[in-house]
Amino acid sequence: MFQPALRTLAILGLLAYTSFAHRDEEVITRDIAIIGGGASGTFSAVRLRDQGKSVILIEKESILGGHTNTYQDPVTKVPVDYGVEVFHAQQIVKDYLDRLNVSWVVAPNFGVGSIYLDGQTAQPINYTSPDLPVARWQELLQPFGDFLAKHPDINNASLTIFRFGQGLGDFLVQPTLYVFKNFGLEIVQALSTGFLAVTSQNNYEIYDHATKLLGSDVLLSSTVISTLHREDNGVTLVVQTPSGRRIVKAKKLLIAIPQKLENLRAFDLDHHEAGLFGQFKNTGYWTSLVTNTGLPAGFNTISVGADTPYNLPNVPLVYAVVPTAIDGIFDIKYGSQSSLPDDHVRREILSYVKKLQDNGFAEKVEPEFVRFNSHTPFELTVSPEKIRGGFYKQLYGLQGYRGTWYTGAAFHTQDSSLLWNFTESHVLPGLLK
């Protein structure tokens, strides 16, 4: 019998807080509030503004860019992209880069001149990269290892697919659907026709230009700490910014951060929403730049397995050690089947460099990180049983529910170009109504 009274007290408390907040904290009013300034969120902010909508883009980091990591040598000013590297040669990509006044060119393919080493021991492996056959797009819910076993004509492509699917974790047990979403027909075509790259070899240029274009419509180093209201008639958010709390009131909300339950607690999820987002599992993925390795200039490795199915290395592992345009700095990426502490991953990367030294590939010196970035949680997946049970039908059914829309890799795939396409065609129309 106390429930109605408690509910009334809660409502009165909320109204009192809201009234206080509106008096003492700056109120930002927009058509659309966007959470997350990665590829999808930044693209959405630019496109919605171009369509006449007012926006506020809320990003927890000090810069926009998400999975895009760029380092610039402080002396030579040479840039290195060690996160997102290239894009698809699609019209939407060209139009978006042109809109931001970012010059682009056709980029060459990858992996030329690489040597093959064991992903765990850094020992040489007798392996020859095969030709890439055409894949069969079927039986998408079975583990990818089972798919390869049933289709031996695709076996030669497994390591190539693995390389482009970095971050997928335990590759052979992932449902084939997720593998082919990462390595789809667009990748196959780009391998023969070329990818697009920013002419300056500095992908952060995209987000630098977007930041300047959006101006005061971007809140950097800011997070939503609570939601006062989120329904079809609008949303009211409490946002912590470097200059204090702000109240953001918007007609609609777009969430473009990884939709893991722990990332969404501030958004007042109901049981239906929490039940869906709580089903996601994730892999781990980290990018880094390492110097003082003792490795010779141009040293370039790809990790493979010695006595493993399809020569695929076991995770967790270092995917590759790749030279950069900056002398003495190497690009090293690491992946696991689940989240790991960042300190553990740092130790594992440096340990791998030490193994390269022990195996005679490098002089014995003390390696150091120039940059280290976590992209975890990375690939968000559910089991084949949940997919068969209609998980994605229910997930996509959340678009517009309680005044909220969603974009990002969990709703499509880990690919900036394809996410821009998905957002343009499947998300923005609902926000523009």
Backbone hydrogen bonds in HBPLUS format (Angstrom, degrees):
<---DONOR---> <-ACCEPTOR-->    atom                        ^
c    i                          cat <-CA-CA->   ^        H-A-AA   ^      H-
h    n   atom  resd res      DA  || num        DHA   H-A  angle D-A-AA Bond
n    s   type  num  typ     dist DA aas  dist angle  dist       angle   num
A0006-LEU N   A0002-PHE O   2.90 MM   4  6.13 161.3  1.93 159.5 165.7     1
A0007-ARG N   A0003-GLN O   2.87 MM   4  6.07 161.6  1.90 157.6 162.7     2
A0008-THR N   A0004-PRO O   2.91 MM   4  6.11 155.1  1.98 146.0 152.7     3
A0009-LEU N   A0005-ALA O   2.91 MM   4  6.19 158.9  1.95 150.2 155.8     4
A0010-ALA N   A0006-LEU O   2.91 MM   4  6.16 153.8  1.98 148.0 155.3     5
A0011-ILE N   A0007-ARG O   2.96 MM   4  6.22 157.3  2.01 148.3 154.1     6
A0012-LEU N   A0008-THR O   2.89 MM   4  6.14 162.1  1.92 151.2 156.3     7
A0013-GLY N   A0009-LEU O   2.83 MM   4  6.02 155.0  1.90 145.8 153.1     8
A0014-LEU N   A0010-ALA O   2.89 MM   4  6.11 156.9  1.95 147.2 153.4     9
A0015-LEU N   A0011-ILE O   2.88 MM   4  6.14 160.0  1.92 151.5 156.9    10
A0016-ALA N   A0012-LEU O   2.88 MM   4  6.06 152.9  1.95 144.5 152.4    11
A0017-TYR N   A0013-GLY O   2.88 MM   4  6.14 159.7  1.92 149.6 155.0    12
A0018-THR N   A0014-LEU O   2.83 MM   4  5.99 163.4  1.85 150.2 155.4    13
A0019-SER N   A0015-LEU O   2.91 MM   4  6.04 161.7  1.94 146.3 151.0    14
A0020-PHE N   A0016-ALA O   2.96 MM   4  6.18 161.5  2.00 147.1 152.4    15
A0021-ALA N   A0017-TYR O   2.70 MM   4  5.91 163.8  1.73 156.4 161.4    16
A0022-HIS N   A0018-THR O   2.87 MM   4  6.03 157.9  1.92 149.4 155.1    17
A0023-ARG N   A0019-SER O   3.16 MM   4  6.40 135.8  2.37 137.7 148.6    18
A0023-ARG N   A0020-PHE O   3.10 MM   3  5.22 130.3  2.36  96.1 109.6    19
A0024-ASP N   A0020-PHE O   3.00 MM   4  6.24 162.1  2.03 156.4 160.6    20
A0025-GLU N   A0021-ALA O   2.76 MM   4  5.29 142.0  1.90 149.3 153.8    21
A0247-ILE N   A0026-GLU O   2.93 MM 221  6.18 168.5  1.94 156.2 160.1    22
A0028-ILE N   A0247-ILE O   2.68 MM 219  6.06 164.7  1.70 165.4 170.8    23
A0249-LYS N   A0028-ILE O   2.79 MM 221  6.11 164.1  1.82 158.9 164.3    24
A0030-ARG N   A0249-LYS O   2.95 MM 219  6.41 157.6  2.00 158.7 166.0    25
A0031-ASP N   A0054-SER O   3.06 MM  23  5.09 130.2  2.32 111.5 125.1    26
A0251-LYS N   A0031-ASP O   3.02 MM 220  5.03 126.5  2.32 107.7 121.9    27
A0252-LYS N   A0031-ASP O   3.01 MM 221  6.39 141.7  2.17 148.3 160.2    28
A0032-ILE N   A0054-SER O   3.06 MM  22  6.46 153.3  2.13 153.2 161.7    29
A0056-ILE N   A0032-ILE O   3.10 MM  24  6.64 137.1  2.29 152.7 160.8    30
A0033-ALA N   A0252-LYS O   3.02 MM 219  6.48 159.3  2.07 153.8 157.2    31
A0254-LEU N   A0033-ALA O   2.83 MM 221  6.17 161.1  1.86 165.3 168.1    32
A0034-ILE N   A0056-ILE O   2.83 MM  22  6.08 171.0  1.84 166.9 167.3    33
A0058-ILE N   A0034-ILE O   2.82 MM  24  6.10 171.9  1.83 170.8 171.9    34
A0035-ILE N   A0254-LEU O   2.81 MM 219  6.22 161.1  1.85 165.2 171.3    35
A0256-ALA N   A0035-ILE O   2.78 MM 221  5.59 157.7  1.83 153.1 160.5    36
A0036-GLY N   A0058-ILE O   2.83 MM  22  5.85 169.9  1.84 158.3 161.2    37
A0065-GLY N   A0037-GLY O   2.89 MM  28  6.16 173.5  1.89 148.1 149.9    38
A0042-THR N   A0038-GLY O   3.00 MM   4  5.82 164.5  2.03 148.3 153.4    39
A0043-PHE N   A0039-ALA O   3.14 MM   4  6.08 161.3  2.17 141.3 147.1    40
A0044-SER N   A0040-SER O   2.93 MM   4  6.04 159.8  1.97 147.0 153.1    41
A0045-ALA N   A0041-GLY O   3.01 MM   4  6.22 155.8  2.07 145.7 151.8    42
A0046-VAL N   A0042-THR O   3.06 MM   4  6.35 163.8  2.09 156.2 159.5    43
A0047-ARG N   A0043-PHE O   2.94 MM   4  6.11 172.9  1.94 158.9 161.1    44
A0048-LEU N   A0044-SER O   2.83 MM   4  5.84 163.7  1.86 151.4 156.4    45
A0049-ARG N   A0045-ALA O   3.08 MM   4  6.12 157.7  2.13 140.9 147.2    46
A0050-ASP N   A0046-VAL O   2.98 MM   4  6.21 154.4  2.05 145.6 153.2    47
A0051-GLN N   A0047-ARG O   3.06 MM   4  6.32 128.8  2.33 136.3 149.6    48
A0051-GLN N   A0048-LEU O   3.07 MM   3  4.99 132.4  2.31  92.7 106.1    49
A0053-LYS N   A0048-LEU O   2.97 MM   5  5.38 161.8  2.00 152.5 146.7    50
A0052-GLY N   A0049-ARG O   2.98 MM   3  5.13 160.5  2.02 111.2 113.4    51
A0057-LEU N   A0217-ASP O   2.74 MM 160  6.08 164.2  1.77 156.6 161.5    52
A0219-LEU N   A0057-LEU O   2.78 MM 162  6.06 167.9  1.79 166.7 166.8    53
A0059-GLU N   A0219-LEU O   2.95 MM 160  6.14 176.2  1.95 164.4 164.3    54
A0222-SER N   A0059-GLU O   2.92 MM 163  5.61 175.8  1.93 134.7 134.7    55
A0221-SER N   A0061-GLU O   2.77 MM 160  4.75 162.6  1.80 135.1 130.5    56
A0068-THR N   A0065-GLY O   2.96 MM   3  5.08 165.8  1.98 125.8 127.7    57
A0084-VAL N   A0067-HIS O   3.24 MM  17  6.12 132.3  2.48 120.0 129.6    58
A0082-TYR N   A0069-ASN O   2.93 MM  13  5.52 154.1  2.00 145.2 153.4    59
A0071-TYR N   A0080-VAL O   2.90 MM   9  5.23 160.0  1.94 147.0 151.9    60
A0080-VAL N   A0071-TYR O   2.71 MM   9  5.23 140.6  1.86 150.3 163.3    61
A0073-ASP N   A0078-VAL O   2.92 MM   5  5.32 168.0  1.94 146.5 145.1    62
A0077-LYS N   A0073-ASP O   2.79 MM   4  4.76 138.7  1.96 132.2 141.7    63
A0087-PHE N   A0196-LEU O   2.77 MM 109  4.88 156.9  1.82 148.6 153.6    64
A0196-LEU N   A0087-PHE O   2.62 MM 109  4.88 174.0  1.63 146.6 148.6    65
A0093-VAL N   A0090-GLN O   3.12 MM   3  5.38 125.7  2.43 101.9 115.1    66
A0094-LYS N   A0090-GLN O   3.11 MM   4  6.49 164.7  2.14 155.7 159.5    67
A0095-ASP N   A0091-GLN O   2.83 MM   4  6.03 166.0  1.85 156.5 160.5    68
A0096-TYR N   A0092-ILE O   2.99 MM   4  6.04 155.5  2.05 138.2 144.9    69
A0097-LEU N   A0093-VAL O   2.95 MM   4  6.16 170.5  1.96 157.4 159.6    70
A0098-ASP N   A0094-LYS O   2.87 MM   4  5.99 156.7  1.93 147.4 154.8    71
A0099-ARG N   A0095-ASP O   2.83 MM   4  6.01 149.6  1.93 141.8 150.7    72
A0100-LEU N   A0096-TYR O   3.12 MM   4  6.43 144.6  2.25 143.9 152.5    73
A0102-VAL N   A0097-LEU O   2.82 MM   5  5.02 173.2  1.82 151.2 151.4    74
A0101-ASN N   A0098-ASP O   2.96 MM   3  4.82 157.3  2.01 102.0 108.5    75
A0199-THR N   A0103-SER O   2.91 MM  96  5.48 164.7  1.93 123.7 128.8    76
A0105-VAL N   A0197-ALA O   2.79 MM  92  5.42 155.5  1.85 157.2 165.7    77
A0197-ALA N   A0105-VAL O   2.78 MM  92  5.42 157.7  1.83 159.0 164.3    78
A0107-ALA N   A0195-PHE O   2.65 MM  88  5.17 162.0  1.68 138.6 145.3    79
A0114-SER N   A0111-GLY O   3.41 MM   3  5.62 153.4  2.48 131.4 125.9    80
A0115-ILE N   A0300-ASN O   2.80 MM 185  6.23 151.4  1.88 146.6 154.2    81
A0302-ILE N   A0115-ILE O   2.82 MM 187  6.19 144.5  1.95 159.5 167.5    82
A0125-ILE N   A0116-TYR O   3.11 MM   9  5.76 158.4  2.16 146.7 141.8    83
A0117-LEU N   A0302-ILE O   3.07 MM 185  6.24 156.5  2.12 144.3 151.7    84
A0304-VAL N   A0117-LEU O   2.79 MM 187  5.92 156.3  1.84 152.0 158.3    85
A0118-ASP N   A0123-GLN O   2.70 MM   5  5.24 158.9  1.75 151.6 158.4    86
A0122-ALA N   A0118-ASP O   3.01 MM   4  4.87 148.2  2.12 129.8 135.5    87
A0119-GLY N   A0304-VAL O   3.10 MM 185  5.62 141.0  2.26 147.4 150.7    88
A0127-TYR N   A0125-ILE O   3.02 MM   2  5.68 112.3  2.50 112.6  95.8    89
A0177-LEU N   A0140-LEU O   2.61 MM  37  4.57 132.9  1.82 158.5 142.3    90
A0176-THR N   A0142-GLN O   2.91 MM  34  5.94 159.6  1.96 154.2 155.2    91
A0146-ASP N   A0143-PRO O   2.97 MM   3  5.36 123.3  2.30 107.2 120.9    92
A0147-PHE N   A0143-PRO O   3.04 MM   4  6.42 153.6  2.11 150.4 158.8    93
A0144-PHE N   A0174-GLN O   2.89 MM  30  5.90 148.5  1.99 155.4 159.3    94
A0148-LEU N   A0144-PHE O   2.92 MM   4  6.20 157.8  1.97 151.2 155.8    95
A0145-GLY N   A0172-LEU O   2.79 MM  27  4.31 160.1  1.83 133.1 127.4    96
A0149-ALA N   A0145-GLY O   3.05 MM   4  6.27 152.5  2.13 140.4 148.1    97
A0150-LYS N   A0146-ASP O   3.07 MM   4  6.30 145.0  2.19 144.9 153.1    98
A0151-HIS N   A0147-PHE O   3.09 MM   4  6.24 125.3  2.40 138.2 152.7    99
A0151-HIS N   A0148-LEU O   3.13 MM   3  5.02 137.8  2.32  94.5 106.6   100
A0154-ILE N   A0151-HIS O   2.92 MM   3  5.79 168.4  1.93 128.9 132.8   101
A0155-ASN N   A0152-PRO O   3.11 MM   3  5.07 150.0  2.20 100.5 109.6   102
A0157-ALA N   A0154-ILE O   2.77 MM   3  5.42 151.5  1.85 120.8 130.3   103
A0158-SER N   A0155-ASN O   2.99 MM   3  5.33 162.2  2.03 113.9 119.7   104
A0161-ILE N   A0157-ALA O   2.89 MM   4  6.09 163.9  1.91 163.9 169.1   105
A0162-PHE N   A0158-SER O   2.86 MM   4  6.04 153.0  1.93 144.2 152.5   106
A0163-ARG N   A0159-LEU O   2.90 MM   4  6.14 154.7  1.97 147.1 152.6   107
A0164-PHE N   A0160-THR O   3.18 MM   4  6.49 156.9  2.23 148.5 153.6   108
A0165-GLY N   A0161-ILE O   2.85 MM   4  5.94 126.6  2.13 140.3 155.9   109
A0165-GLY N   A0162-PHE O   3.14 MM   3  4.90 131.5  2.39  90.2 103.9   110
A0168-LEU N   A0165-GLY O   3.15 MM   3  5.95 142.3  2.30 149.8 150.5   111
A0171-PHE N   A0169-GLY O   2.84 MM   2  5.51 112.7  2.30 115.8  99.3   112
A0173-VAL N   A0170-ASP O   3.20 MM   3  5.89 147.5  2.31 118.0 126.5   113
A0174-GLN N   A0171-PHE O   3.36 MM   3  5.50 148.6  2.47 100.5 109.2   114
A0178-TYR N   A0175-PRO O   2.96 MM   3  5.81 131.4  2.20 124.1 132.5   115
A0180-PHE N   A0176-THR O   2.94 MM   4  6.18 168.5  1.95 164.3 165.8   116
A0181-LYS N   A0177-LEU O   2.96 MM   4  6.13 130.0  2.22 138.8 152.5   117
A0182-ASN N   A0178-TYR O   3.24 MM   4  6.42 144.3  2.38 137.5 144.9   118
A0182-ASN N   A0179-VAL O   3.16 MM   3  5.31 127.1  2.45  96.8 109.7   119
A0183-PHE N   A0179-VAL O   2.83 MM   4  6.09 150.9  1.91 145.5 155.3   120
A0187-ILE N   A0184-GLY O   3.05 MM   3  5.51 126.6  2.34 108.7 120.7   121
A0188-VAL N   A0184-GLY O   3.18 MM   4  6.57 163.6  2.21 152.7 157.3   122
A0189-GLN N   A0185-LEU O   2.90 MM   4  6.10 161.2  1.94 150.0 154.5   123
A0190-ALA N   A0186-GLU O   2.93 MM   4  6.10 158.4  1.98 141.8 148.3   124
A0191-LEU N   A0187-ILE O   2.89 MM   4  6.11 142.3  2.03 151.4 160.8   125
A0192-SER N   A0189-GLN O   3.06 MM   3  5.55 144.2  2.19 109.0 118.6   126
A0193-THR N   A0189-GLN O   2.91 MM   4  6.13 155.8  1.97 151.9 159.9   127
A0194-GLY N   A0190-ALA O   2.66 MM   4  4.69 145.6  1.78 128.3 133.9   128
A0201-GLN N   A0198-VAL O   2.81 MM   3  5.27 161.7  1.85 120.7 126.9   129
A0205-GLU N   A0202-ASN O   3.00 MM   3  5.74 160.4  2.04 117.5 123.7   130
A0206-ILE N   A0203-ASN O   3.11 MM   3  5.81 149.9  2.20 116.8 122.2   131
A0207-TYR N   A0204-TYR O   2.93 MM   3  5.22 114.9  2.37 103.5 118.6   132
A0208-ASP N   A0204-TYR O   2.79 MM   4  6.04 151.4  1.87 158.7 168.5   133
A0209-HIS N   A0205-GLU O   2.98 MM   4  6.02 166.0  2.00 145.6 149.0   134
A0210-ALA N   A0206-ILE O   3.01 MM   4  6.21 151.1  2.10 137.2 146.1   135
A0211-THR N   A0207-TYR O   2.87 MM   4  5.89 153.9  1.94 137.6 144.3   136
A0212-LYS N   A0208-ASP O   3.13 MM   4  6.39 159.3  2.17 146.5 151.3   137
A0213-LEU N   A0209-HIS O   2.92 MM   4  6.11 152.6  1.99 145.2 153.5   138
A0214-LEU N   A0210-ALA O   2.88 MM   4  6.04 161.4  1.92 153.5 157.4   139
A0215-GLY N   A0211-THR O   2.92 MM   4  5.96 142.4  2.06 142.2 152.3   140
A0217-ASP N   A0214-LEU O   2.97 MM   3  5.34 161.8  2.01 134.0 135.4   141
A0218-VAL N   A0215-GLY O   3.26 MM   3  6.17 144.2  2.39 125.3 127.1   142
A0223-THR N   A0240-GLN O   3.06 MM  17  5.39 150.2  2.15 143.4 151.0   143
A0240-GLN N   A0223-THR O   2.77 MM  17  5.39 157.0  1.82 169.2 165.2   144
A0225-ILE N   A0238-VAL O   2.84 MM  13  5.80 159.0  1.89 156.3 163.6   145
A0238-VAL N   A0226-SER O   2.90 MM  12  5.27 170.8  1.91 154.9 152.9   146
A0228-LEU N   A0236-THR O   2.81 MM   8  5.31 142.5  1.95 146.9 157.6   147
A0229-HIS N   A0236-THR O   3.29 MM   7  4.88 153.0  2.37 135.6 133.5   148
A0236-THR N   A0229-HIS O   2.71 MM   7  4.88 153.5  1.78 142.4 141.6   149
A0231-GLU N   A0234-GLY O   3.05 MM   3  5.57 172.7  2.05 154.9 156.1   150
A0234-GLY N   A0231-GLU O   3.03 MM   3  5.57 163.4  2.06 123.6 124.2   151
A0235-VAL N   A0250-ALA O   2.78 MM  15  5.36 164.1  1.81 161.1 164.2   152
A0250-ALA N   A0235-VAL O   2.97 MM  15  5.36 161.3  2.00 147.7 153.3   153
A0237-LEU N   A0248-VAL O   2.79 MM  11  5.04 162.4  1.82 147.6 152.9   154
A0248-VAL N   A0237-LEU O   2.87 MM  11  5.04 164.1  1.89 146.2 151.4   155
A0239-VAL N   A0246-ARG O   2.83 MM   7  5.14 175.0  1.83 161.8 163.3   156
A0246-ARG N   A0239-VAL O   2.78 MM   7  5.14 154.1  1.85 148.6 157.5   157
A0241-THR N   A0244-GLY O   3.00 MM   3  5.13 151.5  2.09 123.6 132.3   158
A0244-GLY N   A0241-THR O   3.03 MM   3  5.13 162.9  2.06 117.2 116.6   159
A0253-LEU N   A0403-GLY O   2.94 MM 150  6.19 151.8  2.02 158.5 166.3   160
A0405-TRP N   A0253-LEU O   2.74 MM 152  6.14 157.4  1.79 157.1 164.9   161
A0255-ILE N   A0405-TRP O   2.91 MM 150  6.32 164.2  1.93 153.7 153.7   162
A0407-THR N   A0255-ILE O   3.21 MM 152  6.53 155.1  2.27 150.2 149.4   163
A0260-LYS N   A0258-PRO O   2.84 MM   2  5.70 141.2  1.99  97.4  90.4   164
A0263-ASN N   A0260-LYS O   2.88 MM   3  5.40 141.6  2.03 114.4 125.8   165
A0264-LEU N   A0261-LEU O   3.05 MM   3  5.26 151.8  2.13 107.3 116.0   166
A0267-PHE N   A0264-LEU O   3.00 MM   3  5.57 166.4  2.02 122.3 126.1   167
A0274-ALA N   A0270-ASP O   2.93 MM   4  6.09 175.0  1.93 163.6 165.2   168
A0275-GLY N   A0271-HIS O   2.88 MM   4  5.79 148.4  1.98 137.8 146.7   169
A0276-LEU N   A0272-HIS O   3.24 MM   4  6.49 143.9  2.38 141.4 149.3   170
A0276-LEU N   A0273-GLU O   3.16 MM   3  5.34 126.7  2.46  99.0 111.9   171
A0277-PHE N   A0273-GLU O   2.98 MM   4  6.24 170.9  1.99 168.7 165.7   172
A0278-GLY N   A0274-ALA O   2.88 MM   4  5.59 143.7  2.01 138.5 148.0   173
A0279-GLN N   A0276-LEU O   3.06 MM   3  5.61 165.3  2.08 116.8 121.5   174
A0280-PHE N   A0277-PHE O   3.37 MM   3  5.83 163.3  2.40 111.4 115.8   175
A0281-LYS N   A0381-THR O   2.88 MM 100  5.36 166.0  1.90 157.0 161.8   176
A0381-THR N   A0281-LYS O   2.93 MM 100  5.36 155.5  1.99 140.3 148.4   177
A0283-THR N   A0379-GLU O   3.18 MM  96  5.36 132.5  2.42 127.3 140.7   178
A0378-PHE N   A0283-THR O   3.09 MM  95  5.31 172.7  2.10 140.5 139.7   179
A0284-GLY N   A0336-SER O   3.09 MM  52  4.95 175.3  2.09 131.5 131.1   180
A0336-SER N   A0284-GLY O   3.01 MM  52  4.95 156.1  2.07 133.9 133.7   181
A0375-HIS N   A0285-TYR O   2.80 MM  90  5.26 157.3  1.85 163.9 163.2   182
A0286-TRP N   A0334-TYR O   2.88 MM  48  5.17 157.7  1.93 157.0 158.5   183
A0334-TYR N   A0286-TRP O   2.98 MM  48  5.17 163.9  2.01 145.9 149.8   184
A0287-THR N   A0373-ASN O   2.95 MM  86  5.27 159.5  1.99 151.7 157.9   185
A0373-ASN N   A0287-THR O   2.81 MM  86  5.27 166.6  1.82 163.7 163.4   186
A0288-SER N   A0332-ILE O   3.06 MM  44  5.35 119.5  2.44 134.5 150.9   187
A0332-ILE N   A0288-SER O   3.06 MM  44  5.35 161.5  2.10 136.0 141.9   188
A0289-LEU N   A0371-ARG O   2.91 MM  82  5.02 158.0  1.96 135.7 136.8   189
A0370-VAL N   A0289-LEU O   2.72 MM  81  5.26 172.9  1.72 146.2 148.5   190
A0371-ARG N   A0289-LEU O   3.31 MM  82  5.02 161.0  2.35 129.5 131.6   191
A0290-VAL N   A0330-PHE O   2.88 MM  40  5.30 160.7  1.92 149.6 155.6   192
A0330-PHE N   A0290-VAL O   2.88 MM  40  5.30 167.8  1.89 152.8 155.1   193
A0291-THR N   A0368-GLU O   2.80 MM  77  5.39 161.6  1.83 163.0 167.7   194
A0368-GLU N   A0291-THR O   2.95 MM  77  5.39 163.1  1.98 148.8 150.8   195
A0363-GLU N   A0294-GLY O   3.01 MM  69  4.42 157.7  2.06 115.1 114.2   196
A0299-PHE N   A0296-PRO O   3.18 MM   3  5.72 155.0  2.25 139.1 137.4   197
A0301-THR N   A0321-VAL O   2.86 MM  20  5.17 163.1  1.88 148.3 154.1   198
A0321-VAL N   A0301-THR O   3.31 MM  20  5.17 151.6  2.40 119.1 126.6   199
A0303-SER N   A0319-TYR O   3.05 MM  16  5.47 164.7  2.08 155.6 150.7   200
A0305-GLY N   A0311-ASN O   2.75 MM   6  4.44 167.1  1.77 116.0 117.6   201
A0311-ASN N   A0308-THR O   3.06 MM   3  5.03 160.2  2.10 128.8 124.6   202
A0312-LEU N   A0309-PRO O   3.13 MM   3  6.16 174.2  2.14 128.6 130.2   203
A0317-LEU N   A0335-GLY O   3.04 MM  18  5.74 151.6  2.12 155.7 164.4   204
A0335-GLY N   A0317-LEU O   3.02 MM  18  5.74 158.2  2.07 161.0 167.7   205
A0319-TYR N   A0333-LYS O   2.86 MM  14  5.63 152.3  1.94 140.6 149.7   206
A0322-VAL N   A0331-ASP O   2.95 MM   9  5.00 167.2  1.96 144.3 148.5   207
A0331-ASP N   A0322-VAL O   2.69 MM   9  5.00 164.6  1.71 162.9 161.0   208
A0329-ILE N   A0326-ILE O   3.15 MM   3  5.77 166.2  2.17 142.6 142.2   209
A0344-HIS N   A0341-PRO O   3.06 MM   3  5.32 122.3  2.41 102.9 116.9   210
A0345-VAL N   A0341-PRO O   3.19 MM   4  6.60 157.8  2.24 152.9 158.9   211
A0346-ARG N   A0342-ASP O   2.92 MM   4  6.21 159.7  1.96 155.0 160.7   212
A0347-ARG N   A0343-ASP O   3.08 MM   4  6.33 160.6  2.12 146.3 150.7   213
A0348-GLU N   A0344-HIS O   2.97 MM   4  6.26 153.3  2.04 147.9 155.7   214
A0349-ILE N   A0345-VAL O   2.96 MM   4  6.19 158.5  2.00 156.0 160.4   215
A0350-LEU N   A0346-ARG O   3.10 MM   4  6.34 171.7  2.10 155.3 157.2   216
A0351-SER N   A0347-ARG O   2.82 MM   4  5.94 148.2  1.92 143.1 153.1   217
A0352-TYR N   A0348-GLU O   2.98 MM   4  6.19 147.4  2.09 141.5 149.2   218
A0353-VAL N   A0349-ILE O   3.14 MM   4  6.52 154.5  2.20 148.1 154.6   219
A0354-LYS N   A0350-LEU O   3.02 MM   4  6.32 151.6  2.10 143.9 151.8   220
A0355-LYS N   A0351-SER O   2.97 MM   4  6.32 143.6  2.11 142.2 152.3   221
A0355-LYS N   A0352-TYR O   3.09 MM   3  4.96 118.3  2.48  90.9 106.2   222
A0356-LEU N   A0352-TYR O   3.00 MM   4  6.39 149.6  2.09 147.3 155.3   223
A0357-GLN N   A0353-VAL O   3.05 MM   4  6.41 149.3  2.14 143.7 152.2   224
A0358-ASP N   A0354-LYS O   2.82 MM   4  6.15 157.8  1.87 148.7 154.9   225
A0359-ASN N   A0355-LYS O   2.87 MM   4  6.03 143.3  2.00 145.2 154.5   226
A0361-PHE N   A0356-LEU O   2.94 MM   5  5.36 150.0  2.04 170.5 161.7   227
A0360-GLY N   A0357-GLN O   3.08 MM   3  5.30 161.4  2.12 110.7 113.9   228
A0386-LYS N   A0383-SER O   3.06 MM   3  5.28 121.7  2.42 102.4 116.2   229
A0387-ILE N   A0383-SER O   3.06 MM   4  6.44 154.3  2.13 151.4 159.3   230
A0388-ARG N   A0384-PRO O   2.86 MM   4  6.12 166.2  1.88 154.7 157.9   231
A0389-GLY N   A0385-GLU O   2.97 MM   4  6.11 139.8  2.14 135.1 146.6   232
A0391-PHE N   A0386-LYS O   3.02 MM   5  5.54 152.7  2.09 151.3 152.5   233
A0390-GLY N   A0387-ILE O   3.05 MM   3  5.41 161.8  2.08 113.8 116.5   234
A0394-GLN N   A0390-GLY O   3.07 MM   4  6.35 159.1  2.11 155.2 160.5   235
A0395-LEU N   A0391-PHE O   2.80 MM   4  6.08 154.4  1.86 149.6 158.4   236
A0396-TYR N   A0392-TYR O   2.89 MM   4  5.91 174.5  1.89 146.4 148.0   237
A0397-GLY N   A0393-LYS O   3.06 MM   4  6.07 131.4  2.31 129.3 142.5   238
A0398-LEU N   A0395-LEU O   3.00 MM   3  5.53 162.8  2.03 113.1 118.7   239
A0399-GLN N   A0396-TYR O   3.18 MM   3  5.80 167.1  2.20 115.4 119.4   240
A0401-TYR N   A0398-LEU O   2.87 MM   3  5.03 161.2  1.91 124.6 130.4   241
A0400-GLY N   A0404-THR O   2.72 MM   4  4.90 142.1  1.86 135.6 142.8   242
A0404-THR N   A0401-TYR O   3.18 MM   3  5.56 149.8  2.28 108.2 116.2   243
A0411-PHE N   A0408-GLY O   3.02 MM   3  5.70 147.0  2.13 118.8 127.5   244
A0412-HIS N   A0409-ALA O   2.99 MM   3  4.85 146.7  2.10  96.8 107.4   245
A0415-ASP N   A0413-THR O   2.98 MM   2  5.71 126.0  2.28 109.4  93.7   246
A0419-LEU N   A0415-ASP O   2.88 MM   4  6.02 151.3  1.97 156.2 165.4   247
A0420-TRP N   A0416-SER O   2.92 MM   4  6.18 149.6  2.01 150.5 158.2   248
A0421-ASN N   A0417-SER O   3.12 MM   4  6.46 155.0  2.19 144.7 151.3   249
A0422-PHE N   A0418-LEU O   2.86 MM   4  6.08 163.5  1.89 147.6 152.1   250
A0423-THR N   A0419-LEU O   2.83 MM   4  5.90 166.8  1.85 149.0 152.9   251
A0424-GLU N   A0420-TRP O   2.97 MM   4  6.02 161.2  2.00 144.4 150.0   252
A0425-SER N   A0421-ASN O   3.02 MM   4  6.18 164.0  2.05 153.4 157.2   253
A0426-HIS N   A0422-PHE O   2.78 MM   4  5.55 157.8  1.83 152.5 158.3   254
A0427-VAL N   A0423-THR O   3.16 MM   4  4.82 148.3  2.27 118.8 125.3   255
A0428-LEU N   A0423-THR O   2.92 MM   5  6.04 169.6  1.93 173.2 170.2   256
A0430-GLY N   A0427-VAL O   3.20 MM   3  5.83 130.3  2.46 115.9 125.8   257
A0431-LEU N   A0428-LEU O   2.99 MM   3  4.98 119.5  2.37  99.2 115.2   258
A0432-LEU N   A0428-LEU O   2.89 MM   4  6.04 136.9  2.08 155.9 168.2   259
